[in-house]
Amino acid sequence: MTKFDKIKRRINKMHMTHGVVLIDSSSIYIDPHIEIGKGTTVWPNTYIRGDVNIGENCEIGPNTIIQESKIGDRCKIWMSVLDGAIVDDDVNIGPFSHLRKGVRLGKGAQIGSFVEVKNSVLGFGVKVGHYSYIGDATIGEYTNIGAGTLTCNYDGEKKHSTEIGKYAFIGADTKLVAPLKIGDGARTGAGAIVTKDVPDDTLVVGMPARAIRKLEKRKNK
């Protein structure tokens, strides 16, 4: 047994002694000084490195890489990569998703499969459908981002931001061409290409998207 193997076994044993469940600990690599809360389960082929803090009663992995990130309680991160992300309690991520530096996920957020999020803040209860890219964006609470949505944040020279209000609904395959603001309770039709700001409680459709009607204001939960 190499010196590295001995160190790895000692680190893993320490976490298990403190109430962390490691499934097949021989395939799990955890850097020294990592904090993992009691009741958390780490599945095989998972790498946790750098400055990482994971809360209690989480499920991490399998096949997951977490580095330089903070994870709250009761989160599930399945076959995904987190690098420089902050994740609040009760968040589900994956499979096959990538959270990059500058990402903050609010409590109860859900990130579907094959989603990339970069330098963005997602509020309480936000849902992002699979096959989506969210970059340089701020998204309000309880907003739903449909599958295949892209924030077009780069114009070839500069990065631009997208701001989406709370209780909005972004239809599947929508392209949001930044800089852009989508109001509270606004909706986009499937396949819309949005190039102009959308007021509160307004439905836009088409390529490019155009407003077709006002919506009944949604009551807050």
C-alpha positions as a Markdown table, in Angstrom:
| # | Residue | x | y | z |
|---|---|---|---|---|
| 1 | Met | 0.0 | 0.0 | 0.0 |
| 2 | Thr | 1.4 | 3.4 | -1.0 |
| 3 | Lys | 1.6 | 6.4 | 1.2 |
| 4 | Phe | -1.2 | 8.0 | -0.8 |
| 5 | Asp | -3.4 | 5.0 | -0.2 |
| 6 | Lys | -2.8 | 5.2 | 3.5 |
| 7 | Ile | -3.7 | 8.9 | 3.6 |
| 8 | Lys | -6.9 | 8.3 | 1.6 |
| 9 | Arg | -8.0 | 5.5 | 3.8 |
| 10 | Arg | -7.4 | 7.6 | 6.9 |
| 11 | Ile | -9.4 | 10.5 | 5.5 |
| 12 | Asn | -12.3 | 8.3 | 4.5 |
| 13 | Lys | -12.3 | 6.5 | 7.8 |
| 14 | Met | -12.5 | 9.8 | 9.6 |
| 15 | His | -15.6 | 10.9 | 7.6 |
| 16 | Met | -17.3 | 7.6 | 8.3 |
| 17 | Thr | -16.5 | 7.9 | 12.0 |
| 18 | His | -18.4 | 11.2 | 11.9 |
| 19 | Gly | -21.5 | 9.7 | 10.3 |
| 20 | Val | -20.8 | 10.0 | 6.6 |
| 21 | Val | -21.7 | 7.0 | 4.5 |
| 22 | Leu | -19.1 | 6.1 | 1.8 |
| 23 | Ile | -20.3 | 3.5 | -0.8 |
| 24 | Asp | -17.2 | 1.7 | -2.0 |
| 25 | Ser | -14.7 | 4.0 | -0.2 |
| 26 | Ser | -11.8 | 2.7 | -2.3 |
| 27 | Ser | -13.2 | 4.6 | -5.3 |
| 28 | Ile | -13.9 | 7.9 | -3.4 |
| 29 | Tyr | -11.2 | 10.6 | -3.2 |
| 30 | Ile | -11.6 | 13.3 | -0.6 |
| 31 | Asp | -9.0 | 16.0 | 0.0 |
| 32 | Pro | -7.9 | 16.8 | 3.6 |
| 33 | His | -9.8 | 19.5 | 5.5 |
| 34 | Ile | -13.1 | 18.8 | 3.6 |
| 35 | Glu | -16.2 | 19.2 | 5.7 |
| 36 | Ile | -19.1 | 16.8 | 5.2 |
| 37 | Gly | -22.2 | 16.8 | 7.3 |
| 38 | Lys | -23.6 | 13.8 | 9.2 |
| 39 | Gly | -26.0 | 11.6 | 7.3 |
| 40 | Thr | -24.6 | 12.4 | 3.9 |
| 41 | Thr | -24.0 | 9.6 | 1.5 |
| 42 | Val | -21.1 | 9.7 | -1.1 |
| 43 | Trp | -21.4 | 7.2 | -4.0 |
| 44 | Pro | -18.5 | 5.6 | -6.0 |
| 45 | Asn | -16.2 | 7.4 | -8.3 |
| 46 | Thr | -16.7 | 10.8 | -6.6 |
| 47 | Tyr | -13.9 | 13.3 | -6.2 |
| 48 | Ile | -14.2 | 16.1 | -3.6 |
| 49 | Arg | -11.2 | 18.5 | -3.5 |
| 50 | Gly | -10.2 | 22.0 | -2.6 |
| 51 | Asp | -12.2 | 24.2 | -0.3 |
| 52 | Val | -15.5 | 22.3 | -0.1 |
| 53 | Asn | -18.2 | 22.2 | 2.6 |
| 54 | Ile | -21.1 | 19.8 | 2.2 |
| 55 | Gly | -24.1 | 19.8 | 4.6 |
| 56 | Glu | -26.0 | 17.1 | 6.3 |
| 57 | Asn | -28.2 | 14.3 | 4.7 |
| 58 | Cys | -27.0 | 14.9 | 1.1 |
| 59 | Glu | -26.5 | 12.4 | -1.7 |
| 60 | Ile | -23.3 | 13.0 | -3.7 |
| 61 | Gly | -22.5 | 11.0 | -6.8 |
| 62 | Pro | -21.8 | 8.6 | -8.3 |
| 63 | Asn | -19.4 | 9.9 | -10.8 |
| 64 | Thr | -19.3 | 13.4 | -9.4 |
| 65 | Ile | -16.6 | 16.1 | -9.1 |
| 66 | Ile | -17.0 | 18.9 | -6.5 |
| 67 | Gln | -14.3 | 21.5 | -6.0 |
| 68 | Glu | -14.2 | 24.9 | -4.3 |
| 69 | Ser | -17.9 | 24.8 | -3.6 |
| 70 | Lys | -20.4 | 25.1 | -0.7 |
| 71 | Ile | -23.3 | 22.6 | -0.5 |
| 72 | Gly | -26.3 | 23.0 | 1.8 |
| 73 | Asp | -28.3 | 20.3 | 3.6 |
| 74 | Arg | -30.5 | 17.6 | 1.9 |
| 75 | Cys | -29.0 | 18.2 | -1.6 |
| 76 | Lys | -28.8 | 15.6 | -4.3 |
| 77 | Ile | -25.9 | 15.9 | -6.8 |
| 78 | Trp | -25.9 | 13.1 | -9.3 |
| 79 | Met | -23.2 | 12.5 | -11.9 |
| 80 | Ser | -22.3 | 16.2 | -12.2 |
| 81 | Val | -19.4 | 18.7 | -11.9 |
| 82 | Leu | -19.4 | 21.7 | -9.5 |
| 83 | Asp | -16.5 | 24.1 | -9.6 |
| 84 | Gly | -16.8 | 27.2 | -7.5 |
| 85 | Ala | -20.6 | 27.0 | -6.9 |
| 86 | Ile | -22.7 | 27.8 | -3.8 |
| 87 | Val | -25.7 | 25.7 | -3.4 |
| 88 | Asp | -28.4 | 26.3 | -0.7 |
| 89 | Asp | -30.5 | 23.6 | 1.0 |
| 90 | Asp | -32.8 | 21.1 | -0.8 |
| 91 | Val | -31.3 | 21.5 | -4.3 |
| 92 | Asn | -31.3 | 18.7 | -6.9 |
| 93 | Ile | -28.7 | 18.7 | -9.6 |
| 94 | Gly | -28.1 | 16.4 | -12.6 |
| 95 | Pro | -27.4 | 14.0 | -14.0 |
| 96 | Phe | -24.6 | 15.3 | -16.3 |
| 97 | Ser | -24.7 | 18.9 | -15.4 |
| 98 | His | -21.9 | 21.5 | -14.9 |
| 99 | Leu | -22.0 | 24.4 | -12.4 |
| 100 | Arg | -19.1 | 26.8 | -13.0 |
| 101 | Lys | -17.6 | 29.6 | -11.0 |
| 102 | Gly | -19.9 | 32.3 | -9.7 |
| 103 | Val | -23.1 | 30.2 | -9.5 |
| 104 | Arg | -25.5 | 30.5 | -6.6 |
| 105 | Leu | -28.5 | 28.3 | -6.4 |
| 106 | Gly | -31.3 | 29.2 | -4.0 |
| 107 | Lys | -33.1 | 26.8 | -1.7 |
| 108 | Gly | -35.2 | 24.2 | -3.5 |
| 109 | Ala | -33.8 | 24.9 | -7.0 |
| 110 | Gln | -33.7 | 22.1 | -9.5 |
| 111 | Ile | -31.1 | 21.7 | -12.3 |
| 112 | Gly | -32.0 | 19.0 | -14.9 |
| 113 | Ser | -29.7 | 16.8 | -17.0 |
| 114 | Phe | -27.1 | 18.2 | -19.4 |
| 115 | Val | -27.4 | 21.8 | -18.0 |
| 116 | Glu | -24.5 | 24.2 | -17.7 |
| 117 | Val | -24.7 | 27.3 | -15.4 |
| 118 | Lys | -22.1 | 29.9 | -15.2 |
| 119 | Asn | -21.8 | 33.2 | -13.2 |
| 120 | Ser | -25.5 | 33.2 | -12.4 |
| 121 | Val | -27.8 | 33.6 | -9.4 |
| 122 | Leu | -31.0 | 31.4 | -9.4 |
| 123 | Gly | -33.6 | 32.2 | -6.8 |
| 124 | Phe | -35.7 | 30.1 | -4.5 |
| 125 | Gly | -37.4 | 27.2 | -6.2 |
| 126 | Val | -36.1 | 28.0 | -9.7 |
| 127 | Lys | -36.3 | 25.0 | -12.2 |
| 128 | Val | -34.0 | 24.7 | -15.2 |
| 129 | Gly | -34.9 | 22.0 | -17.8 |
| 130 | His | -32.5 | 19.7 | -19.4 |
| 131 | Tyr | -30.2 | 20.7 | -22.3 |
| 132 | Ser | -30.0 | 24.4 | -21.2 |
| 133 | Tyr | -27.3 | 26.9 | -20.8 |
| 134 | Ile | -27.6 | 29.7 | -18.3 |
| 135 | Gly | -24.8 | 32.3 | -18.3 |
| 136 | Asp | -24.4 | 35.7 | -16.7 |
| 137 | Ala | -28.0 | 35.6 | -15.5 |
| 138 | Thr | -30.1 | 36.5 | -12.5 |
| 139 | Ile | -33.4 | 34.5 | -12.2 |
| 140 | Gly | -36.1 | 35.3 | -9.7 |
| 141 | Glu | -37.9 | 32.9 | -7.4 |
| 142 | Tyr | -40.2 | 30.1 | -8.7 |
| 143 | Thr | -39.3 | 30.8 | -12.4 |
| 144 | Asn | -39.4 | 27.8 | -14.7 |
| 145 | Ile | -36.8 | 27.6 | -17.5 |
| 146 | Gly | -37.9 | 25.2 | -20.2 |
| 147 | Ala | -35.7 | 22.5 | -21.8 |
| 148 | Gly | -33.2 | 23.7 | -24.5 |
| 149 | Thr | -33.2 | 27.4 | -23.3 |
| 150 | Leu | -30.0 | 29.4 | -24.0 |
| 151 | Thr | -28.9 | 32.7 | -22.7 |
| 152 | Cys | -27.0 | 34.2 | -25.6 |
| 153 | Asn | -24.6 | 36.2 | -23.4 |
| 154 | Tyr | -21.6 | 36.7 | -25.8 |
| 155 | Asp | -21.8 | 39.0 | -28.8 |
| 156 | Gly | -18.3 | 38.2 | -30.1 |
| 157 | Glu | -16.7 | 40.9 | -28.1 |
| 158 | Lys | -18.3 | 41.3 | -24.7 |
| 159 | Lys | -20.4 | 39.3 | -22.2 |
| 160 | His | -23.9 | 40.6 | -21.4 |
| 161 | Ser | -26.3 | 39.8 | -18.6 |
| 162 | Thr | -29.9 | 38.4 | -18.7 |
| 163 | Glu | -32.3 | 39.3 | -15.9 |
| 164 | Ile | -35.5 | 37.2 | -15.4 |
| 165 | Gly | -38.1 | 38.1 | -12.8 |
| 166 | Lys | -39.9 | 35.9 | -10.4 |
| 167 | Tyr | -42.8 | 33.5 | -11.4 |
| 168 | Ala | -41.8 | 33.7 | -15.1 |
| 169 | Phe | -42.1 | 30.9 | -17.6 |
| 170 | Ile | -39.5 | 30.5 | -20.3 |
| 171 | Gly | -40.8 | 28.1 | -23.0 |
| 172 | Ala | -38.8 | 25.2 | -24.3 |
| 173 | Asp | -36.0 | 26.0 | -26.8 |
| 174 | Thr | -36.2 | 29.8 | -26.1 |
| 175 | Lys | -33.1 | 31.9 | -27.0 |
| 176 | Leu | -32.6 | 35.0 | -24.8 |
| 177 | Val | -30.3 | 37.4 | -26.5 |
| 178 | Ala | -28.6 | 39.5 | -23.9 |
| 179 | Pro | -28.6 | 42.2 | -22.6 |
| 180 | Leu | -32.2 | 41.5 | -21.7 |
| 181 | Lys | -34.8 | 41.9 | -19.0 |
| 182 | Ile | -37.7 | 39.5 | -18.6 |
| 183 | Gly | -40.4 | 40.8 | -16.2 |
| 184 | Asp | -42.2 | 39.1 | -13.3 |
| 185 | Gly | -44.8 | 36.7 | -14.5 |
| 186 | Ala | -43.8 | 37.0 | -18.1 |
| 187 | Arg | -43.9 | 34.0 | -20.5 |
| 188 | Thr | -42.2 | 33.0 | -23.8 |
| 189 | Gly | -43.6 | 30.6 | -26.3 |
| 190 | Ala | -41.6 | 27.5 | -27.3 |
| 191 | Gly | -38.8 | 28.4 | -29.8 |
| 192 | Ala | -39.0 | 32.1 | -29.2 |
| 193 | Ile | -36.0 | 34.3 | -30.0 |
| 194 | Val | -36.2 | 37.2 | -27.5 |
| 195 | Thr | -34.2 | 40.2 | -28.4 |
| 196 | Lys | -36.1 | 43.0 | -26.5 |
| 197 | Asp | -37.1 | 43.4 | -22.9 |
| 198 | Val | -40.4 | 41.8 | -21.9 |
| 199 | Pro | -42.7 | 43.7 | -19.5 |
| 200 | Asp | -44.3 | 42.0 | -16.4 |
| 201 | Asp | -47.1 | 39.6 | -17.1 |
| 202 | Thr | -46.6 | 39.6 | -20.9 |
| 203 | Leu | -46.6 | 36.7 | -23.3 |
| 204 | Val | -44.1 | 36.9 | -26.3 |
| 205 | Val | -43.8 | 34.4 | -29.1 |
| 206 | Gly | -42.1 | 34.1 | -32.5 |
| 207 | Met | -38.7 | 34.8 | -34.2 |
| 208 | Pro | -38.0 | 37.5 | -33.2 |
| 209 | Ala | -40.4 | 37.4 | -30.3 |
| 210 | Arg | -43.3 | 39.9 | -30.1 |
| 211 | Ala | -45.9 | 40.5 | -27.5 |
| 212 | Ile | -49.3 | 39.1 | -28.2 |
| 213 | Arg | -51.2 | 39.6 | -25.0 |
| 214 | Lys | -51.1 | 40.6 | -21.3 |
| 215 | Leu | -51.5 | 37.8 | -18.8 |
| 216 | Glu | -53.5 | 37.7 | -15.6 |
| 217 | Lys | -51.2 | 38.7 | -12.8 |
| 218 | Arg | -50.1 | 35.6 | -10.8 |
| 219 | Lys | -50.6 | 35.6 | -7.1 |
| 220 | Asn | -47.5 | 34.9 | -5.1 |
| 221 | Lys | -47.3 | 31.6 | -3.4 |
